[in-house]
Amino acid sequence: MGTVAYIVEIDIISILVLLIVRYGNAPLALLQRSSRSFQRLINFSILFCILNTTGHLLPDTNIPALRIINCLKIISCISMGCSWFLTVFYTLSTTASKLRKWYIVIIIPSVLVSVFAIVETFSHLTDGPTGLHPVVWIFLNILSILYIVAACILSGTSARKNRNRLHRRSLYIRSFAMLFPLFSLVAQAQFMEMPITSPAFVVTILFLHFQEMSQRISVDAVTGLNNTNKLSSYLERITQSQNPAKRLFFMDIETDNFKAMEKKHGEEAAVVALRKMAAFLRQQCSSRGIFLARYGRNSFAIVCECNDYSEIEAFTNKLTKESKTNNDLAQGPWPITFSIYCAEFGTPETKTIDAMLDYSRSNCIKPPTPLA
């Protein structure tokens, strides 16, 4: 009875967590196909936990009810795997035409195994024991593993091909996160009585939901500037719709000696320094058409379209001149200085966002101030 109580408690906690995630995901499910598939994944996970709890509370003598519950658990597990794959596919796909091409291939295995489980259940509805038929168990595990592995491969492949490093990291995180429930399926086969799979799916769903929400945050909490998420989406958009009459430049402004100063003066002083630097840059970038974001621990990004490189030189000279007379920078936790790196998008060396970010680090137009 102790084990049953433990399993029921785990399922109840899982249901409560999933309901919270479902509530948070509900507004997005009305707008996005990927969020709708994610919502179905949550719904099937809730259904599985309810069925699992119900099955443990019923007496062992109620064979028909236990067999029907086990059958529904199989269908919910398969639907969870399918919804998982569709969530990843919709997240990465920009059009539904690819899905229509492969929809039958994706869905048919789930339908076949579900039908087989239903037929096997009602053919032996009153026969004991109530455990899964070995063939159904094998098909269930193979199909679930295939869906999760396919989702991992799809996400990992997309990450490897993505040429924007700011977005690539989230794709790799999504791919590796899905390995957790995959390993739980393998562990569950060795420890049948332990509640492993359900908590693993719940934790992973919760993690992916938090990651999705964090990617929708576009403001840096420390400085109030645009953050890396906003910078990534802005670079994606502007590089695809660039004004042909102008040249696109990326400037990486890095606070000098930040790590050493943070170690010397403390984290609170470092936050103050970042805010003073952000306020200075915001004041200097008040002109229209300049995008400013905090990029990295102590770096800031400026993206702008110019007619000529001389405008970048003039802007750099303005930043350098103004910084020398700015009281906030001089009277901060330490005298705040910075270095500037720059790259132009669309040259033979910078045809992708990744290449532009890499090239900017090799093109220093204002060297760092040495540590005194």
C-alpha positions in Angstrom: 0.0 0.0 0.0 2.9 2.3 0.7 4.1 2.1 -2.9 0.6 2.7 -4.3 0.3 5.8 -2.1 3.7 7.1 -3.3 2.7 6.6 -7.0 -0.7 8.3 -6.5 1.0 11.2 -4.7 3.5 11.6 -7.6 0.6 11.5 -10.1 -1.4 14.2 -8.2 1.6 16.5 -8.1 2.3 15.9 -11.8 -1.3 16.8 -12.6 -1.2 20.0 -10.6 2.1 21.0 -12.3 0.7 20.2 -15.8 -2.5 22.2 -15.1 -0.4 25.2 -14.2 1.7 24.8 -17.4 -1.5 24.3 -19.4 -3.0 27.5 -18.0 0.2 29.4 -19.0 0.3 27.9 -22.5 -3.4 28.5 -23.2 -3.1 32.0 -24.8 -0.4 30.8 -27.1 -2.4 27.8 -28.1 -4.9 30.0 -29.7 -2.3 31.6 -32.0 0.4 29.0 -32.9 0.2 25.5 -34.2 3.3 24.5 -32.2 1.6 25.7 -29.0 -1.6 23.8 -29.9 0.4 20.6 -30.3 2.2 21.4 -27.0 -1.2 21.8 -25.4 -2.3 18.4 -26.7 0.9 16.9 -25.2 0.0 18.4 -21.8 -3.6 17.1 -22.1 -2.5 13.6 -22.9 0.1 13.7 -20.0 -2.7 14.7 -17.6 -4.9 11.9 -19.0 -2.1 9.4 -18.4 -1.5 10.5 -14.8 -5.3 10.3 -14.1 -5.5 6.8 -15.6 -2.4 5.7 -13.8 -3.8 6.8 -10.4 -7.2 5.3 -11.1 -5.6 2.0 -12.1 -3.7 1.8 -8.8 -6.8 2.6 -6.7 -9.0 0.0 -8.3 -9.0 -3.5 -6.8 -7.1 -6.3 -8.6 -10.3 -8.3 -9.0 -11.8 -5.7 -11.4 -10.1 -7.1 -14.4 -12.2 -5.5 -17.2 -11.8 -2.0 -15.8 -8.0 -2.5 -15.3 -7.6 -3.8 -18.9 -9.5 -0.8 -20.3 -7.4 1.6 -18.2 -4.2 0.0 -19.4 -5.4 0.3 -23.0 -6.2 4.0 -22.6 -2.8 4.5 -21.0 -1.2 3.0 -24.1 -3.1 5.3 -26.4 -2.3 8.3 -24.3 1.4 7.4 -24.2 1.5 7.0 -28.0 -0.4 10.3 -28.4 2.1 12.0 -26.1 5.0 10.9 -28.3 3.2 12.0 -31.5 2.3 15.4 -30.0 5.9 15.8 -28.9 7.1 15.3 -32.4 4.5 17.6 -33.9 5.3 20.3 -31.4 9.0 20.3 -32.5 8.0 20.0 -36.2 5.6 23.0 -36.0 8.2 25.0 -34.0 10.9 24.5 -36.7 8.7 24.5 -39.8 7.7 27.8 -41.5 5.0 26.2 -43.6 2.4 23.4 -43.2 3.0 22.0 -46.7 5.9 19.8 -45.4 3.6 18.4 -42.7 0.8 17.6 -45.1 3.3 15.5 -47.1 4.4 13.4 -44.1 1.2 13.6 -42.0 0.0 10.1 -42.8 3.5 8.6 -42.2 3.6 10.4 -38.8 0.0 9.4 -37.7 -0.5 5.9 -39.1 1.9 4.1 -36.7 0.1 5.6 -33.7 -3.3 4.6 -35.1 -2.2 1.1 -35.9 -0.7 0.5 -32.5 -3.8 2.1 -30.8 -6.2 -0.1 -32.8 -4.1 -3.2 -32.0 -4.2 -2.3 -28.3 -8.0 -1.9 -28.4 -8.6 -5.2 -30.2 -6.2 -7.1 -27.9 -7.9 -5.5 -24.8 -11.5 -6.3 -25.8 -10.6 -9.7 -27.0 -9.3 -10.6 -23.5 -11.4 -8.2 -21.5 -12.1 -10.7 -18.6 -9.0 -12.7 -18.9 -6.2 -12.3 -16.3 -3.6 -11.1 -15.8 -4.2 -7.4 -16.6 -0.6 -6.6 -17.7 0.2 -5.5 -21.3 0.5 -8.0 -24.0 4.2 -8.5 -24.8 3.7 -7.4 -28.4 1.8 -4.3 -27.4 4.5 -3.4 -24.9 7.2 -3.8 -27.5 5.3 -1.7 -30.1 4.5 1.0 -27.5 8.2 1.4 -26.5 9.5 1.3 -30.0 7.0 3.9 -31.2 7.5 6.2 -28.2 11.3 6.0 -28.6 11.0 6.6 -32.3 8.9 9.8 -31.8 11.3 11.2 -29.2 14.4 10.3 -31.2 13.0 11.8 -34.3 12.1 15.0 -32.5 15.7 15.1 -31.0 17.2 14.6 -34.5 15.0 17.1 -36.1 15.8 19.8 -33.5 19.5 18.9 -33.5 19.7 19.0 -37.3 17.9 22.4 -37.4 20.4 23.7 -34.8 23.4 22.5 -36.7 22.1 24.2 -39.9 21.1 27.4 -38.2 23.5 30.2 -39.0 22.4 32.4 -36.1 24.3 31.4 -33.0 21.9 33.4 -30.8 19.0 31.1 -31.8 21.1 27.9 -32.2 21.6 27.5 -28.5 17.9 27.2 -27.8 17.5 24.5 -30.4 20.3 22.4 -28.9 18.8 22.8 -25.4 15.4 21.6 -26.8 17.1 18.6 -28.5 19.1 17.5 -25.4 16.2 18.1 -23.0 14.1 15.5 -24.8 16.8 12.9 -24.1 15.6 12.9 -20.4 12.2 11.2 -21.0 13.9 8.9 -23.5 16.3 7.6 -20.9 13.3 7.3 -18.5 11.6 5.0 -20.9 14.6 2.7 -20.8 14.8 2.9 -17.0 11.1 2.2 -16.8 11.5 -1.1 -18.6 13.9 -2.2 -15.9 11.9 -1.0 -12.9 8.3 -1.6 -13.8 6.8 -0.7 -10.4 8.6 2.6 -10.1 6.9 5.9 -11.4 9.7 7.0 -13.6 8.3 8.0 -17.0 5.5 10.2 -15.9 7.6 12.5 -13.7 10.3 12.6 -16.4 7.8 13.9 -18.9 6.3 16.4 -16.5 9.8 17.8 -15.6 10.7 18.1 -19.3 7.4 19.7 -20.2 7.9 22.2 -17.4 11.4 23.0 -18.5 10.4 23.5 -22.2 7.6 25.7 -21.1 9.9 27.9 -19.1 12.4 28.0 -21.9 9.6 29.1 -24.3 8.5 31.8 -21.9 12.1 33.0 -21.4 12.5 33.3 -25.2 9.5 35.6 -25.3 11.0 38.0 -22.9 12.6 40.8 -24.9 13.8 43.2 -22.3 17.0 42.8 -20.3 16.2 42.8 -16.6 19.4 44.6 -15.5 19.6 47.4 -18.0 16.1 47.7 -19.4 17.5 47.5 -23.0 16.6 44.9 -25.6 18.0 41.5 -24.7 19.6 38.7 -26.7 16.3 37.2 -27.8 15.2 40.6 -29.2 18.6 41.0 -30.9 18.4 37.6 -32.5 14.9 38.2 -33.9 15.9 41.7 -35.1 18.9 40.4 -36.9 16.9 37.6 -38.5 14.4 40.2 -39.7 16.6 43.0 -40.9 19.1 40.8 -42.7 16.2 39.3 -44.8 14.6 42.7 -45.5 17.6 45.0 -45.8 17.3 48.3 -47.5 19.3 47.8 -50.7 20.3 51.5 -50.7 22.0 51.2 -47.3 24.7 49.1 -45.7 24.0 47.1 -42.5 26.6 47.4 -39.7 26.9 45.5 -36.4 28.8 47.1 -33.5 29.9 45.1 -30.4 30.7 47.4 -27.5 32.4 45.7 -24.6 33.0 47.1 -21.2 36.7 47.0 -20.5 38.2 44.8 -17.7 34.7 43.9 -16.5 35.5 40.5 -15.0 38.4 41.9 -13.0 36.4 44.9 -11.8 33.5 42.7 -10.8 35.8 40.4 -8.8 37.3 43.5 -7.1 34.2 45.6 -6.4 31.5 42.9 -6.2 28.4 42.0 -8.2 26.3 44.9 -7.0 28.9 47.4 -8.3 29.0 45.5 -11.6 25.3 45.9 -12.0 25.6 49.6 -11.3 28.3 49.8 -13.9 26.2 48.0 -16.5 23.3 50.3 -15.9 25.4 53.4 -16.2 26.9 52.1 -19.5 23.4 51.2 -20.8 22.2 54.7 -19.9 25.1 56.3 -21.7 24.6 54.2 -24.9 20.8 54.8 -24.8 21.5 58.6 -24.7 23.9 58.3 -27.6 21.6 56.1 -29.7 18.6 58.3 -29.5 18.5 58.7 -33.3 16.0 56.7 -35.2 17.1 53.6 -37.0 19.6 52.5 -34.3 18.9 49.2 -32.5 20.5 48.8 -29.1 20.7 45.7 -27.0 22.6 44.1 -24.2 24.6 41.3 -25.7 26.5 39.0 -23.4 27.6 39.5 -19.9 29.3 42.9 -20.4 28.7 43.6 -24.1 26.2 45.7 -25.9 25.2 45.5 -29.5 24.3 48.3 -31.9 22.7 47.5 -35.3 22.2 50.3 -37.8 21.9 50.9 -41.5 24.2 53.6 -42.9 25.0 55.0 -46.3 28.7 54.7 -45.8 31.3 53.4 -43.4 32.3 57.0 -42.6 29.0 57.3 -40.6 30.3 54.4 -38.3 33.6 56.2 -37.9 31.9 59.4 -37.0 29.6 57.6 -34.5 32.6 55.8 -32.9 34.4 59.1 -32.5 31.3 60.6 -31.0 31.1 57.8 -28.4 34.7 58.1 -27.6 34.5 61.9 -27.1 31.4 61.8 -25.1 32.6 59.0 -22.8 35.6 61.1 -21.8 33.4 63.9 -20.5 30.5 61.8 -19.1 30.2 62.1 -15.4 28.2 58.9 -14.9 30.9 56.8 -16.5 33.7 58.6 -14.6 31.9 58.5 -11.2 30.7 54.9 -11.4 32.0 52.1 -9.2 35.1 52.4 -11.3 36.0 54.6 -14.3 34.0 52.9 -17.0 35.7 52.5 -20.4 34.8 50.4 -23.4 36.1 48.9 -26.7 34.3 48.8 -30.0 34.3 46.0 -32.6 32.5 46.3 -35.9 31.4 44.3 -39.0 29.3 44.9 -42.0 26.7 42.4 -43.1 26.8 41.1 -46.7 30.4 41.2 -47.5 32.2 38.1 -48.8 33.4 37.4 -45.2 30.0 38.1 -43.6 27.3 36.5 -45.6 25.6 35.0 -42.5 24.8 36.4 -39.1 27.3 34.0 -37.5 30.0 35.1 -39.8 29.2 38.7 -39.1 29.4 38.2 -35.3 32.7 36.3 -35.7 34.2 38.9 -38.0 33.3 41.8 -35.7 35.6 40.3 -33.0 38.6 40.6 -35.4 37.8 44.2 -36.4 38.5 46.4 -33.4 37.9 50.1 -34.2 38.4 51.3 -30.6 40.9 49.2 -28.6 40.2 48.5 -24.9 41.8 50.6 -22.2 44.5 48.7 -20.3 43.8 48.0 -16.7 45.6 50.5 -14.5 
